[in-house]
């Protein structure tokens, strides 16, 4: 069985249903991963339909070559370049756009990528291995203050200062180059933790988010997705932690609210600018059965909105 077909996408049926797929529509999967959502979308598209997928991970792009379908195009690009990718492909508007955020199971399960504290491997953590500095390189050069700020902001780690101090002390003795070394340093520093959570969880999350500029990328991509949607087109976003979900929730709700004018202006309600999005339903979480089958899905949240007009 191929690496693509082995992957189990999170909230698959809920996401495909939320996108309200039209057989002849144009859809964009901004986070191809191993193609689980893309395959489900292709299965629902007719011959006139079209699916464009993006991923900044070269390994994901290589896996995507297993999908041979004239309706499908996979581009090696970050989703913060969504508008440029669509323009280059001659796509003005899409009928649905999907984001499945965070790190993929394939990335976590590969020790060579350095995303997981559970496996021994090089301290890399780059989603795009073709560019940028690794986690090891960043830890070696960053100031203690910068490390503490990253761990606090992106990991919401209350022992961020202690973690930063421990890393700086450890790197003075020898370079911190592996996931096991980093996890051990953090474990010796963070002595209290939530039940069933490894002490290194928050630090690994923080470094990954910072190195890959995940929140900044998301903030850049969401307005582009809105601009790229046709009226009636759906935007579906799956997030896995509060920092991501906060950005998505705020964006959708702000765009779903009519512009507010200062009090006292002689403007009729009918003349106010109309909201460009309509929030569709309530947020959705994985079922008990899905979490049992795929524990990594437990923190997933799906939010959906629809483009209202040009």
C-alpha positions in Angstrom: 0.0 0.0 0.0 1.3 3.5 -0.9 2.3 6.2 1.6 -0.6 8.3 0.4 -3.3 5.7 0.9 -2.0 4.7 4.3 -2.6 8.2 5.7 -5.7 8.8 7.7 -7.0 12.4 7.4 -8.7 14.0 10.3 -12.4 14.9 10.2 -12.5 13.6 6.6 -16.3 13.1 6.2 -17.2 16.3 8.1 -14.8 18.3 6.0 -15.9 17.0 2.6 -19.5 17.5 3.6 -18.8 21.1 4.8 -17.2 22.0 1.5 -20.5 21.1 -0.3 -18.5 19.8 -3.3 -19.9 20.6 -6.7 -18.9 18.0 -9.3 -17.7 20.6 -11.8 -16.1 22.9 -9.3 -12.6 24.1 -8.6 -11.1 23.2 -5.2 -7.9 23.9 -3.4 -6.2 21.7 -0.7 -3.7 24.1 0.8 -2.1 21.4 2.9 -1.7 18.3 0.8 0.2 16.2 3.4 -0.2 12.7 2.2 -3.3 13.4 0.1 -6.1 12.0 2.3 -8.4 15.0 1.8 -7.3 15.5 -1.8 -8.3 11.9 -2.7 -11.7 12.3 -1.1 -12.3 15.5 -3.1 -11.2 14.0 -6.3 -13.6 11.1 -5.7 -16.5 13.6 -5.6 -15.5 15.7 -8.6 -16.7 15.0 -12.1 -14.6 15.1 -15.3 -15.0 18.9 -15.5 -13.9 19.4 -11.9 -10.4 20.5 -10.9 -8.3 20.2 -7.7 -5.2 22.2 -6.9 -3.1 21.2 -3.9 -0.2 23.0 -2.2 2.5 21.8 0.2 5.8 23.3 1.2 7.2 19.9 2.3 9.2 18.3 -0.6 8.4 14.8 0.8 4.7 15.5 0.6 5.1 16.7 -3.0 7.0 13.5 -3.9 4.2 11.4 -2.3 1.7 13.3 -4.4 3.2 12.0 -7.6 1.4 8.8 -6.9 -1.9 10.5 -7.8 -2.1 10.5 -11.6 -5.2 12.4 -12.5 -5.6 15.1 -15.2 -7.9 17.0 -12.9 -5.2 17.3 -10.2 -2.2 19.6 -9.9 0.2 19.7 -6.9 2.5 22.6 -6.4 5.5 22.9 -4.0 4.6 26.1 -2.3 3.6 27.5 1.1 0.0 28.4 1.4 1.0 32.0 2.1 1.6 32.2 -1.7 -1.9 31.0 -2.5 -2.9 33.9 -4.7 0.3 33.7 -6.8 -0.1 29.9 -7.3 -3.7 30.2 -8.4 -2.8 33.1 -10.7 0.0 31.1 -12.3 -2.5 28.3 -13.0 -5.0 30.6 -14.5 -7.5 30.2 -11.7 -9.5 33.3 -10.8 -11.9 31.8 -8.2 -12.3 28.6 -6.4 -15.5 26.9 -5.1 -13.8 25.6 -2.0 -10.6 26.0 -0.1 -9.3 23.7 2.7 -6.6 24.1 5.3 -5.5 21.2 7.5 -3.0 22.9 9.8 0.0 21.8 11.8 2.4 19.0 11.4 1.3 15.8 9.6 1.5 12.3 10.9 4.1 11.5 8.2 6.3 14.3 9.5 5.9 13.2 13.1 6.6 9.6 12.4 9.8 10.2 10.5 12.7 10.5 13.0 14.8 12.2 10.4 12.5 15.3 10.4 13.1 16.0 14.1 9.5 17.0 14.9 8.9 14.4 17.6 10.4 14.1 21.1 9.4 10.4 21.1 12.0 9.4 18.5 15.7 10.0 18.2 16.7 12.0 15.2 18.4 15.2 14.1 16.9 18.4 15.5 15.5 19.8 12.2 11.8 20.7 12.4 11.6 22.4 9.0 8.5 21.7 7.1 10.3 22.8 3.9 13.6 21.0 4.1 14.9 22.8 1.0 15.4 26.1 2.8 15.8 27.9 6.2 17.7 27.1 9.4 17.1 24.0 11.5 16.0 23.9 15.1 19.6 23.0 16.1 21.0 25.9 14.2 18.5 28.3 15.8 19.0 27.1 19.3 22.8 27.4 18.8 22.6 31.1 17.8 19.5 32.5 19.6 19.8 34.6 22.7 18.5 33.3 26.0 15.8 36.0 25.9 14.7 35.1 22.4 14.4 31.4 23.3 12.4 32.2 26.4 10.0 34.4 24.3 9.5 31.8 21.6 8.8 29.0 24.2 6.4 31.2 26.1 4.6 32.7 23.1 4.2 29.6 20.9 4.3 26.9 23.5 2.4 28.7 26.3 5.0 27.2 28.6 5.0 28.7 32.1 8.6 27.5 32.6 9.9 29.3 29.5 12.6 31.2 31.3 13.9 28.1 33.0 13.9 26.2 29.7 15.8 28.9 27.9 18.4 29.1 30.7 18.9 25.3 30.6 19.3 25.3 26.8 21.9 28.1 26.9 23.8 26.3 29.7 23.7 23.0 27.8 24.9 24.4 24.5 27.9 26.0 26.2 29.1 22.5 27.0 28.3 21.0 23.6 25.9 21.6 20.6 22.3 20.4 21.0 21.8 18.4 17.8 19.2 15.7 18.4 15.6 15.5 19.5 16.6 13.2 22.4 19.1 15.7 23.7 16.5 18.6 23.6 13.8 16.5 25.2 16.1 15.4 28.1 17.2 19.0 28.8 13.5 20.1 28.9 12.4 17.1 31.0 15.1 17.9 33.6 13.9 21.5 33.7 10.1 21.2 33.6 9.2 19.0 36.5 5.5 19.5 36.6 3.2 18.9 33.7 -0.4 18.2 32.8 -1.4 14.6 33.2 -0.4 12.4 30.2 1.7 15.2 28.6 5.4 14.9 28.1 7.4 17.8 29.6 8.9 18.5 26.2 5.5 18.9 24.4 5.2 22.6 24.6 8.8 23.4 23.8 8.8 21.2 20.7 5.6 22.8 19.6 7.0 26.3 20.2 10.2 25.7 18.2 8.3 24.2 15.3 5.8 27.0 15.1 8.5 29.6 15.2 10.9 28.0 12.7 8.1 27.5 10.2 6.4 30.8 10.9 3.1 28.9 11.1 0.9 31.6 12.6 2.3 34.3 10.3 1.7 32.0 7.3 -1.9 31.4 8.4 -2.5 35.1 8.9 -1.3 35.8 5.4 -3.1 32.9 3.8 -6.7 33.5 5.2 -7.3 36.8 3.4 -6.0 35.3 0.2 -8.4 32.4 0.6 -11.3 34.8 1.0 -10.3 36.8 -2.0 -9.9 33.6 -4.1 -13.4 32.2 -3.2 -16.3 32.5 -5.6 -19.6 33.6 -4.1 -21.1 30.6 -2.4 -17.6 29.0 -2.1 -16.7 27.4 1.2 -13.6 27.8 3.4 -12.9 24.9 5.8 -10.0 25.1 8.3 -8.9 22.3 10.6 -6.7 23.5 13.5 -5.0 21.6 16.3 -4.2 24.1 19.0 -5.6 27.3 20.5 -3.1 29.6 18.8 -4.2 28.5 15.3 -7.9 28.3 16.2 -7.9 31.8 17.7 -6.6 33.3 14.4 -9.2 31.3 12.3 -12.1 32.1 14.6 -11.3 35.8 14.8 -10.9 36.0 11.0 -14.1 34.3 10.2 -16.2 36.2 12.7 -14.8 39.6 11.7 -15.4 38.9 8.0 -18.9 37.7 8.9 -19.8 40.9 10.7 -21.0 44.0 8.8 -18.7 46.9 8.9 -19.5 49.2 11.8 -19.8 52.9 11.2 -19.4 55.6 13.9 -22.6 56.5 15.7 -24.6 59.4 14.4 -23.7 59.1 10.7 -26.8 59.3 8.5 -26.2 55.9 6.9 -29.0 53.4 6.4 -28.4 49.8 7.4 -29.1 48.8 3.8 -26.3 51.0 2.6 -23.7 49.5 5.0 -21.0 47.2 3.4 -22.2 43.6 3.6 -20.1 41.0 5.3 -18.0 38.8 2.9 -18.3 35.6 4.9 -21.1 33.7 6.5 -20.1 31.3 9.3 -21.6 27.9 8.5 -22.7 25.8 11.5 -20.8 25.4 14.8 -17.3 24.2 15.1 -16.9 20.4 14.8 -14.7 18.0 16.7 -13.8 14.4 16.0 -16.2 11.8 17.3 -15.3 9.4 20.1 -14.8 6.7 17.5 -12.4 8.8 15.5 -10.3 9.7 18.5 -10.2 6.0 19.5 -9.0 5.1 16.0 -6.6 8.1 15.7 -5.6 9.6 19.0 -3.8 12.5 17.2 -7.2 13.8 16.1 -8.3 14.5 19.6 -7.5 18.2 19.6 -8.8 18.9 16.0 -11.3 21.7 15.4 -13.1 22.3 12.1 -14.5 25.7 11.3 -16.4 26.5 8.1 -17.5 29.7 6.4 -19.0 30.6 3.1 -18.2 33.5 0.7 -21.4 35.7 0.4 -20.6 38.1 -2.5 -17.9 39.8 -4.5 
